[in-house]
Amino acid sequence: MSSRAGGAGSRRTGAAAPAREGEAARRAYFRSVADTRFIVRKIFRMIEAEAKRRGIDPMAHQALLQIHGSPDGRLRVNEVAARLDVSPSFASSLVKQLVAAGLAATKRAAGDPRATDVAPTRAGIRLLHEIDAAVAPHIGHFAGQLDAAERAACLAILGTYVGRPARRR
């Protein structure tokens, strides 16, 4: 009877071991996700705080960044909405804020009188550079506090999110 109990116990332990290993791997994955979200959020908060200090709403700053960072250096309002994942009406209000502040200019899109192109002004581009320069040392300091495992986990998760191909060994 004891050998049977031992056998059953061994089977249970043997069957539970892969489940425990699987749970450990899942927990490690979620720890990496949590660390990544912490790192990204911390950096974005630094940038948002600097944008506010310079008198620009963080979402308007993001709109300006998307516009200037686009391949042509200009976007239509509906493209701003898509890049920010917001409604077209909200994107339109952000663009109006940028124009009112002298950070962007609009003009009717060529070939489509219903569409409006938005481009940054020199002042808008200068503001983007100033914000970037102001946060760079803070981000550098923060990144310097991360250990190699945290950096690797963050890069792995971001790679997973964007579909990075698996490493070849």
Secondary structure, DSSP 8 states (H G I E B T S, - for coil): -HHHHHHHHHHHHHHHHHHHHHHHHHHHHHHHHHHHHHHHHHHHHHHHHHHHHTT--HHHHHHHHHHHHSTTS-EEHHHHHHHHT--HHHHHHHHHHHHHTTSEEEEEETTEEEEEEEEE-HHHHHHHHHHHHHHHHHHHHHHHTS-HHHHHHHHHHHHHHTT------
